[in-house]
Amino acid sequence: MNKFIQPSFYFDAYIKDIHLPTMWVIIGVFALFLIIGLASLFWASKKEKTNSLTAKFFGKLSNWGLWTGIIGLFIAFFRYQRSPYLGMRFWLVAWFLTTLVWLVFVLKFFIKDIPRLKKEKIKKQEFKKYLPK
């Protein structure tokens, strides 16, 4: 447990051991993010004509999923190849934290911004109803 606290565990440039089952889990998680991104891209194109706010959310989610999956798979590749400096554990942890922060912003848009934008859109439609054409 003490090794997880030490910075040398994360910043060791030369990887000594790679556990293959753990590597497959990492690859599977990032491949899942890639699939989520592709599915969201599909849903964004479907919803673009009917609901622009939902399409915008799915667009943000697809950007998150695609970039998370692609960069995560590159990090996993460098880790598997035992590439010095590019395969450090630090990059995996840093990308995971960046992904979480990015996901928080995407969910904030879904939870807070979309209802507010829907209300504004309804108010604009109500106002335009009384304007001459």
C-alpha angles and dihedrals in degrees: 000000000000092000091066090060096050117091091218088069091062100034099045104130096199114060114217104186136015120194106215097209090053090049090052090052091051091048090047093051093050091044088053090053089051091052090049089052093050093046091049090050089054092049092047091056091048095048097042094092099041106036119014095188093054089046089052091052092049089047091055090046092050091051089051094048097044096047093042091051097044097046092040091054090050090052090048090049093053090046092051091048089050091233111182114246094354092064097050118132088236092073092053092050093043092050091047091053092045089051092052092051091048091049090052090056092048091050090046088057090051097045103036111016103043096056090047092049091048090054091049091049091052091049091051091050091050091050094047090051090073097044120096116252 
